[in-house]
Amino acid sequence: MKAIVLLSGGLDSILASKIILEQEIEVIAVNFLTVFCASTSKKSSCLASKSAAQKLGIKLKVFEVSKEYLNIVKNPRHGYGSNLNPCIDCRIFMFKKAGEFMRQVGAKFLITGEVLGERPMSQRKEAMKIIEKESGLEGLILRPLSAKLLEPTIPERKGWVDRKKLLAIKGRSRKPQIQLAEKLNISDYPHPSGGCLLTDPGFAKRMKDLMKFKPEFDVNDVKLLKTGRYFRLSKNAILVVGRNNEENERLLKLAKEKDLYFYPLKVKGPIGIGRGDFDEKDIFTSAGIIARYCDGNLVQELEIGYRVISDNKTSQLSVLPFSQQELETLRI
């Protein structure tokens, strides 16, 4: 008997895996990576799930699904959560993908670490039923931590899994899971935290701005939002300014051929990447923003260079650094 677990690397999914492993069922883990994971690279995004899989002694398959997932964020059938998180549509999408993999490897059912009532949007009974139905996996999603509070699944009814060994945890308290972890000798697990940037109010605000002015955004546009300070200059132009050397380097890697590259000429300071249709006013504004974050006297004119990424021709202008008040009217 073989099952697939959706393994985030958090305590709930680790416990769910362990419960099924103790019933002598082979478990294979899957993890879905999107550009909205709360990290900056594939390596760090996968770290928790890789570590958990290694400790559990199970195989892990990671799927990069950012491009497909953008459509979910743009048009979620079941709406958004408190910010821009399409939790129900997200679960349907992930379960469909996991179901495809389940069939490919000859597994019989799926496991998740979901706890009834732990998350208000996707972990209610009604939402779970919708997710199962629309993912085409009715009866095949086993939630070991809350199974006794839910209708028996196919694995339970057919005797593949012993329902008596499953649990009845519900709600947002972490005490039952922590106690179970101690009982199963599971330690060194990550503390619960938001793994999805779409639940973050600040990032959600920037995403809403992007979706309003550029409905056909791509993965690169989202990556740009994750890096540095974000300014809306006009309906056609944005500027993203690095906060440190690491972000400066990342911005340059994300820059497209037609983007504008802004940088200080005679003092230390950040770089900026401008995207969209820039007029003279937008260029002047961008230079003033860059100057505001440079080292030196904030009431003295600074020389800022700029050029199109794909062009070696450099221009420059002298500007006074913008005031904090001016920045706040543009920053999102």
C-alpha positions as CSV (number, residue, x, y, z in Angstrom):
1,M,0.0,0.0,0.0
2,K,1.3,3.4,-1.0
3,A,0.1,7.0,-0.1
4,I,1.1,10.5,-1.1
5,V,1.5,13.2,1.6
6,L,1.4,16.9,0.9
7,L,4.4,17.8,3.0
8,S,5.0,21.5,3.8
9,G,7.6,20.6,6.4
10,G,5.5,22.0,9.3
11,L,4.5,20.0,12.3
12,D,1.0,19.1,11.1
13,S,2.2,17.4,7.9
14,I,5.1,15.7,9.7
15,L,2.7,14.2,12.3
16,A,0.2,13.1,9.6
17,S,3.0,11.3,7.8
18,K,4.3,9.7,10.9
19,I,0.8,8.4,11.9
20,I,0.4,6.7,8.5
21,L,4.0,5.4,8.4
22,E,3.4,3.6,11.7
23,Q,0.6,1.7,10.0
24,E,3.3,0.2,7.7
25,I,2.1,2.1,4.6
26,E,4.7,3.5,2.2
27,V,4.5,7.3,2.1
28,I,5.9,9.5,-0.7
29,A,5.9,13.3,-0.1
30,V,5.1,16.1,-2.6
31,N,5.7,19.8,-2.2
32,F,4.5,22.5,-4.5
33,L,6.6,25.6,-5.0
34,T,5.2,28.9,-6.2
35,V,6.6,32.4,-6.5
36,F,4.4,33.3,-3.6
37,C,6.3,31.1,-1.1
38,A,7.6,33.3,1.7
39,S,11.3,33.0,0.6
40,T,13.5,34.3,-2.1
41,S,14.8,31.1,-3.7
42,K,13.9,27.6,-4.6
43,K,16.5,26.2,-2.3
44,S,15.2,28.0,0.8
45,S,11.6,27.4,-0.1
46,C,12.1,23.6,-0.2
47,L,14.4,23.5,2.8
48,A,11.6,22.7,5.4
49,S,10.0,19.9,3.3
50,K,13.4,18.4,2.4
51,S,14.5,18.4,6.0
52,A,11.2,16.8,7.1
53,A,11.3,14.1,4.4
54,Q,14.8,13.2,5.4
55,K,13.9,12.8,9.1
56,L,10.8,10.8,8.2
57,G,12.9,8.6,5.8
58,I,10.6,9.2,2.8
59,K,11.1,10.3,-0.8
60,L,10.2,13.9,-1.8
61,K,9.1,15.2,-5.2
62,V,9.1,19.0,-5.6
63,F,7.0,20.6,-8.3
64,E,7.6,24.2,-9.5
65,V,4.1,25.4,-10.5
66,S,4.4,29.3,-10.4
67,K,3.3,29.9,-14.0
68,E,0.2,27.8,-13.7
69,Y,-0.6,29.2,-10.3
70,L,-0.8,32.8,-11.5
71,N,-4.2,32.0,-13.1
72,I,-5.5,30.9,-9.7
73,V,-4.4,34.2,-8.1
74,K,-5.9,36.3,-11.0
75,N,-9.3,34.6,-11.1
76,P,-10.1,32.4,-8.0
77,R,-13.6,30.9,-8.4
78,H,-14.1,30.8,-4.6
79,G,-12.7,34.2,-3.8
80,Y,-9.9,35.5,-1.6
81,G,-9.3,35.3,2.1
82,S,-8.5,38.3,4.3
83,N,-5.9,39.5,1.9
84,L,-5.2,38.1,-1.6
85,N,-5.0,34.5,-0.6
86,P,-7.2,32.2,-2.8
87,C,-7.1,29.4,-0.2
88,I,-9.9,27.1,-1.5
89,D,-8.8,27.4,-5.1
90,C,-5.2,26.9,-4.1
91,R,-6.1,23.6,-2.3
92,I,-8.1,22.4,-5.3
93,F,-5.1,23.2,-7.6
94,M,-2.6,21.4,-5.3
95,F,-4.8,18.4,-4.8
96,K,-5.4,18.0,-8.5
97,K,-1.6,18.0,-9.0
98,A,-1.0,15.6,-6.2
99,G,-3.8,13.3,-7.5
100,E,-2.1,13.2,-10.9
101,F,1.2,12.2,-9.2
102,M,-0.6,9.7,-7.0
103,R,-1.9,7.9,-10.1
104,Q,1.5,8.0,-11.8
105,V,3.3,6.2,-9.0
106,G,0.5,3.8,-8.2
107,A,-0.5,5.2,-4.8
108,K,-4.0,4.7,-3.5
109,F,-4.8,7.9,-1.5
110,L,-3.6,11.3,-0.3
111,I,-2.6,12.5,3.2
112,T,-2.6,16.0,4.5
113,G,-1.8,17.6,7.9
114,E,-5.0,19.7,7.8
115,V,-6.7,20.2,11.1
116,L,-10.5,20.9,11.2
117,G,-11.1,24.6,12.0
118,E,-7.4,25.5,12.1
119,R,-7.7,27.9,9.1
120,P,-11.0,29.7,8.7
121,M,-11.2,29.6,4.9
122,S,-10.1,26.2,3.7
123,Q,-10.3,23.9,6.8
124,R,-14.0,23.9,7.4
125,K,-16.1,20.9,6.7
126,E,-18.0,22.6,3.9
127,A,-14.8,23.9,2.3
128,M,-13.1,20.5,2.5
129,K,-16.1,18.9,0.7
130,I,-15.9,21.5,-2.1
131,I,-12.1,20.9,-2.4
132,E,-12.5,17.2,-2.6
133,K,-15.3,17.3,-5.2
134,E,-13.6,19.9,-7.5
135,S,-10.3,18.2,-7.3
136,G,-11.8,14.8,-8.3
137,L,-10.6,13.1,-5.1
138,E,-13.8,12.5,-3.1
139,G,-13.1,10.0,-0.4
140,L,-9.4,9.8,-1.2
141,I,-8.1,12.6,1.0
142,L,-7.2,11.4,4.5
143,R,-6.6,13.9,7.3
144,P,-5.1,11.8,10.1
145,L,-5.1,14.5,12.7
146,S,-8.9,15.2,12.4
147,A,-10.1,12.0,10.8
148,K,-12.4,10.9,13.6
149,L,-14.3,14.2,13.3
150,L,-14.9,13.6,9.6
151,E,-16.7,11.1,7.4
152,P,-14.6,7.9,7.0
153,T,-12.6,8.0,3.8
154,I,-12.2,5.2,1.3
155,P,-8.8,4.1,2.9
156,E,-10.6,3.8,6.2
157,R,-13.7,2.0,4.8
158,K,-11.6,-0.5,2.9
159,G,-9.4,-1.2,5.8
160,W,-6.2,0.1,4.3
161,V,-5.9,2.4,7.3
162,D,-7.0,1.6,10.9
163,R,-9.4,4.5,11.8
164,K,-8.9,3.7,15.5
165,K,-5.3,4.9,15.3
166,L,-6.4,8.2,13.8
167,L,-7.1,11.4,15.8
168,A,-9.8,14.0,16.5
169,I,-7.9,17.3,16.8
170,K,-9.7,20.5,15.9
171,G,-9.2,24.2,16.3
172,R,-6.3,26.6,16.3
173,S,-4.6,25.5,19.5
174,R,-1.2,23.8,18.9
175,K,-1.1,22.0,22.2
176,P,-2.5,18.6,20.9
177,Q,0.1,18.6,18.1
178,I,3.0,19.5,20.4
179,Q,2.0,16.8,22.9
180,L,1.7,14.2,20.1
181,A,5.1,15.3,18.8
182,E,6.6,14.6,22.2
183,K,4.9,11.2,22.3
184,L,6.3,10.3,18.8
185,N,9.7,11.6,19.7
186,I,9.5,14.3,17.0
187,S,11.6,17.4,17.7
188,D,13.3,20.2,15.9
189,Y,10.3,21.1,13.8
190,P,9.7,24.6,12.5
191,H,7.4,27.0,14.4
192,P,4.1,27.7,12.6
193,S,4.4,30.8,10.4
194,G,2.8,32.2,7.3
195,G,4.4,30.4,4.3
196,C,2.3,32.3,1.7
197,L,3.1,35.9,0.8
198,L,-0.5,36.4,-0.4
199,T,-1.6,36.3,3.3
200,D,0.8,39.2,4.1
201,P,-1.1,42.6,4.0
202,G,1.9,44.5,2.7
203,F,2.6,42.2,-0.2
204,A,-1.1,41.7,-1.0
205,K,-1.3,45.5,-1.3
206,R,1.5,45.5,-3.9
207,M,0.0,42.6,-5.7
208,K,-3.4,44.4,-5.9
209,D,-1.6,47.4,-7.4
210,L,0.1,45.1,-10.0
211,M,-3.1,43.4,-10.9
212,K,-4.9,46.7,-11.3
213,F,-2.4,48.3,-13.7
214,K,-1.0,45.2,-15.3
215,P,-3.6,42.4,-15.4
216,E,-1.4,40.2,-17.7
217,F,1.5,40.1,-15.2
218,D,4.0,37.3,-15.2
219,V,6.2,35.4,-12.7
220,N,9.1,37.9,-13.2
221,D,6.7,40.8,-12.2
222,V,5.9,39.0,-9.0
223,K,9.5,38.3,-8.2
224,L,10.2,42.0,-8.6
225,L,7.5,42.8,-6.0
226,K,9.2,40.5,-3.6
227,T,12.5,42.4,-3.8
228,G,13.0,45.9,-2.4
229,R,10.9,49.0,-2.0
230,Y,8.0,49.4,-4.4
231,F,6.9,52.7,-5.9
232,R,3.9,53.4,-8.2
233,L,5.0,56.5,-10.3
234,S,2.1,56.5,-12.7
235,K,-0.5,54.1,-14.1
236,N,2.2,53.0,-16.6
237,A,5.4,53.0,-14.5
238,I,6.8,51.5,-11.3
239,L,10.2,51.7,-9.6
240,V,11.7,49.1,-7.3
241,V,14.6,50.1,-5.1
242,G,17.0,47.7,-3.4
243,R,17.5,47.8,0.3
244,N,21.0,46.1,0.4
245,N,23.6,44.7,-1.9
246,E,21.8,41.3,-2.1
247,E,18.6,43.0,-3.3
248,N,20.6,45.2,-5.7
249,E,22.1,42.1,-7.3
250,R,18.7,40.3,-7.4
251,L,17.0,43.3,-9.1
252,L,19.7,43.4,-11.8
253,K,19.1,39.7,-12.5
254,L,15.3,40.2,-12.7
255,A,15.6,43.3,-15.0
256,K,14.2,42.9,-18.5
257,E,15.7,44.4,-21.6
258,K,13.4,47.4,-21.8
259,D,13.6,48.2,-18.0
260,L,15.4,51.3,-16.8
261,Y,18.4,50.9,-14.5
262,F,19.0,53.8,-12.0
263,Y,22.1,54.1,-9.8
264,P,24.1,56.8,-7.9
265,L,27.3,58.0,-9.6
266,K,29.5,59.5,-6.9
267,V,28.1,58.2,-3.6
268,K,27.1,54.8,-2.2
269,G,23.5,53.9,-2.5
270,P,20.9,51.6,-3.9
271,I,20.0,50.8,-7.4
272,G,16.5,51.0,-8.9
273,I,14.8,49.1,-11.7
274,G,12.0,51.0,-13.5
275,R,9.4,49.0,-15.5
276,G,6.8,50.4,-17.8
277,D,6.5,53.5,-20.0
278,F,8.6,56.3,-18.5
279,D,8.3,59.9,-19.4
280,E,10.7,62.7,-18.3
281,K,8.7,63.2,-15.1
282,D,8.9,59.5,-14.1
283,I,12.7,59.5,-14.7
284,F,13.2,62.7,-12.6
285,T,11.0,61.1,-9.8
286,S,13.0,57.9,-9.9
287,A,16.3,59.8,-9.6
288,G,14.9,61.7,-6.6
289,I,13.8,58.5,-4.9
290,I,17.2,56.8,-5.5
291,A,18.9,60.0,-4.1
292,R,16.8,59.8,-0.9
293,Y,18.3,56.4,0.0
294,C,21.9,57.3,-0.8
295,D,24.6,58.1,1.7
296,G,25.4,61.8,2.3
297,N,23.6,65.1,2.8
298,L,19.9,64.8,2.1
299,V,19.6,68.6,1.2
300,Q,22.4,68.4,-1.4
301,E,21.9,67.6,-5.1
302,L,23.2,64.1,-6.1
303,E,24.1,62.8,-9.6
304,I,22.1,59.8,-10.6
305,G,22.8,57.8,-13.7
306,Y,20.3,55.8,-15.7
307,R,20.0,53.7,-18.9
308,V,17.9,51.1,-20.6
309,I,19.1,47.7,-19.5
310,S,19.8,46.5,-23.1
311,D,21.5,49.8,-24.1
312,N,25.0,50.9,-23.0
313,K,24.2,54.6,-23.5
314,T,24.1,56.2,-20.1
315,S,22.4,59.5,-19.1
316,Q,22.5,61.4,-15.9
317,L,20.9,64.2,-14.0
318,S,21.4,66.1,-10.7
319,V,18.5,66.0,-8.3
320,L,17.7,66.8,-4.7
321,P,16.7,63.8,-2.6
322,F,13.0,63.4,-2.2
323,S,11.5,64.1,1.2
324,Q,10.0,61.4,3.3
325,Q,6.6,62.9,2.7
326,E,7.1,62.7,-1.1
327,L,8.2,59.1,-0.8
328,E,5.1,58.0,1.2
329,T,2.8,59.4,-1.5
330,L,4.3,57.0,-4.0
331,R,5.4,53.9,-2.0
332,I,3.2,50.9,-1.8
